[in-house]
Amino acid sequence: MKDVICEETARLCLQVYRDRLRAVVLTGSLARNEGTFVKDGEGCLLLGDAELLLVFGEGVALPSGSDLTVIRQKIEERIRRRGVRAEVTLSAAWPRYLRRLQPSIFAYELRACGQIVAGDPEVLALIPQFTRAD
């Protein structure tokens, strides 16, 4: 189920944003392999949401919130056709966002557990290293 979400997100985002997009990163519970799926008569339902960060090239115009909403709805429709129902959360950022992350649970987990779904396999290395204690 996780693979379906990642595949459809990567496929659509690369199709729409092409060379403007540096990477698609899965974060949150699915990236930590803690997502819970429940089977029912319609397929599988993700309890919680699928959180993805779209990292664009530095200085490239980021998509608006309404553009991300349209993409999110299309992803949810595509995965639904493949038997998976999930709420998808998309955020857009530049690489400098990653470089400027301050120590926090989110930043630590993103660097330690984030999964590159498409694009630059080294993008998470932009996040400063810090320990859990930080």
Disulfide bonds with the S-S distance in Angstrom:
none
